[in-house]
């Protein structure tokens, strides 16, 4: 399809914060430009432009995966990588518009949820049918349409011979032979690893076989031992048919039987040990059994004695309680007269306390009334004092305002003088600034070709004027050369046309002479000696192109001279521009200083004007304030009278304050007397409360009062005499009850001899003996029950039964020991048979591995043959492809080296794989050198550029015919730059390709603008004047 790109729109992507429109339309013709040059200093967004194109088509940016370190940085980065972080847009956008106005647009992913960064394939917003093919070019776009600076720089500098082979596959490998070879390599490496691993395993196993020793064991011995065991044990049978084949089952069964018999033996020995202990403990068991009955009877007798002692203890407690109640009643009776005296005194003091509390409210009311009068008088004094203070403030403000008004009048006159002088100086400085501005404006206009040098020659140096004179002369020379070139081209075309016509006539004349065999020229009618002489003359005239060649050489020489003049114009223009910029910068600095001084003076004048206005406003405010009270602030006599009036008011108010203060003093004395009376009554009340409290806390009084309340002996009428009679009656009843209790205690103590402690001690001793006997007998009977495993103990509770059980267990234990010994012999012999079986199994496995190793080695041999065939075919294809002259033609055009100007690619096989080496030769191909060793860095980069540019130019079946070049001329010198520009002109004008190239080199940019002038070529020049910002001025 091969469409050109009309425009590229980038928004919120990488360095581009806002929408930027890269318009590739030629401004003269309105058609899409063949050459687009983007100029900007480093860091302004050139690479971001190419990143946008690459990402939009391929979904990734190649330089982000150029090294492992960069790839790790990209993988670990969080946040927006593609979208510009300063932009408010939700997504970054890249839009490519073709020459037919078809739009291909892609947007970056919106980061949501756990999405780490937005470096992912974007959202395809628009793609018309005619651009669908771009989706199939994801993997090839960077080799068919884009030349990245890092790829060009690294190709010869950093790539090994193997890396070069892989990198150059894109040139010749259209059938996928490299991919086939890579698969063969991978398969070969994998099979070789398996072969080495298997070989090591076989060697190790064969080494183990040498150390192995097998001691033969007869199978019949194993059968005999198993038969012997089966004959004596009906419960445990070992199956032994085909014992060698079923060794594991036999071992498992034998181990299981051995474990069970061992368990039986252990249980039997445990029982045997228990019976031996029962026999040895039998005498002690009989003795404890007899003692148990004796201790039981003694315990019953002691329990009866304890019952009598418990009853005696209860009677003693009861007697003690009665005695306590009697003593309490006797104490009340003895202290009754003290209780009566204190009770009367308490009643009298309570009555006096009530009288004092009744008088307290009246005194408090009188105190409050006196306090209210005092507060009112103090408020009057405070009001009068504030009035005096206001009058004094009024007098002080009057004096301050009068003084301030007169001072402001003096200052106003001073600042008026300052302003007059400053305004004069400001006018002079402004006039000087106008002159500087005029000079700066004219210099800028001259730089922009908007005025002639006559407007600025009065303030330019001799050096600048001479430079301009030289430049004008060179431009005139260029015009003369261009006119001459035009005339020579016209002359050349006319001469060629005339020569062609003459040649046609000569051909026709020669045909005529050949046919007629005449000696007379048919054109000029001159006669020659013979026919052959005429033919020779016609042939010589036909081959004579000397005039055309002369005109051609003259034309080429003139063009070469004109190119040199153009270069001189560029250099001289640059020199003149720098000189003008220097003087312009100096004048701008002087202009800036004048501006600053003018600004400072204007600020000072504004400050003085503000101060004057403030002073005037302040005096107007003072006048207005005093005018409201009919006072002229300028009249000193009126001010004096007003001050006298204020003084008289202060004296009158002071006399009123003295009267109020005298009344306050009298009321304070009355208040003091009333408060003293209140305090005395309060103290008396507190004293009475203390005396009542002391009487109530009398021990005798308090105890009797508490007794009466507890016994409920005090009635509502407070009859203390009846209460005393009741107390005496209760005491007499308690005395009679205590005599009866003493009689009962004497009878019980005669029945029981000994104290409670002695009987308790004997009882505890008997309990311990009973417990000890029970422990011995119960333990013995429990062991007996466990050994015989019966529920009825009485049937086996004798020595003869125990001894009989011991004999049976001893016999069984001997039989179990014999069986265990026999089983261990069987296991030992069967294990020997198993080791032999394992050895046979390993030997079979080893033989199987050897057969597998032989099979793998056959596969390796076949793979090696396939690898050699494919490698040879690839070597043939590679060397045949790179005999093409396309790369050399490009290399010759740029002309990087004076002698080594021919390139050859040699691909050969090696132990490491295919290796491609690139060499440069002289014209006769006699001297061969490696570029990386003998060429400069610039020459190496030129060679890399030629190689990849050749690949791009040979591509035809791509959606876009555009070639993108990111800053490819970093190491080119002046001559190489001119040659490179000529190459770009050839590509865009004769090969129908569109080129978009970026550069940071201002010299190259200016040179290509001259060599590929928009007036004569389909060129478009774009500048960036800031980070991610296209310059809007017309270029």
Secondary structure, DSSP 8 states (H G I E B T S, - for coil): --B-EEEEEEESBTTB-S-EEEE-B-TTT-SB-SEEEEE--TTSSHHHHHHHHHHHHHSS-GGGGSSHHHHHHHHH--B-SSB-TT---SS-EEEEEETT--EEEEE-----TT--BS-S--EEEE--GGGGGGGGGTTTHHHHTEE-HHHHHHHHHH--HHHHHHHTHHHH-SS-HHHHHHHHHHHHHHHHHHHHHHHHHHHHHHHHHHH-------HHHHHHHHHHHHHH-SS-----TTTTTTHHHHHHHHHHHHHHHHHHHHHHHHHHHHHHHHHHHHHHHHHHHHHHHHHHHHHHHHHHHHHHHHHHHHHHHHHHHHHHHHHHHHHHHHTHHHHHHHHHHHHHHHHHHHHHHHHHHHHHHHHHHHHHHHHHHHHHHHHHHHHHHHHHHHHHHHHHHHHHHHHHHHHHHHHHHHHHHHHHHHHHHHHHHHHHHHHHHHHHHHHTTSS-GGGTGGGS-HHHHHHHHHHHHHHHHHHHHHHHHHHHHHHHHHHHHHHHHHHHHHHHHHHHHHHH--SB-TTT--B-SSHHHHHHHHHHHHH--HHHHHHHHHHHHHHHHHHHHHHHHHHHHHHHHHHHHHHHHHHHHHHHHHHHHHHHHHHHHHHHHHHHHHHHHHHHHHHHHHHTTT--TT-HHHHHHHHHHHHHHHHHHHHHHHHHHHHHHHHHHHHHHHHHHHHHHHHHHHHHHHHHHHHHT-HHHHHHHHHHHHHT---TT--HHHHHHHHHHHHHHHHHHHHHHHHHHHHHHHH--S-HHHHHHHHHHHHHHHHHHHHHHHHHHHHHHHHHT-S-SGGG-SHHHHHHHHHHHHHHHHHHHHHHHHHHHHHHHHHHHHHHHHHHHHHHHHHHHHHHHHHHHHHHHHHHHHHHHHHHHHHHHHHHHTT-SHHHHHHHHHT--SS--EEEEEEEEETTEEEEEEEEE-TTS--EEEHHHHS-HHHHHHHHHHHHHHHHHH--S-SB-EEEEESTTTT--HHHHHHHHHHHHHHHHHS--EEEEEE--HHHHHHHHHHT-TTTS-EEEEEEEETTEE--S--
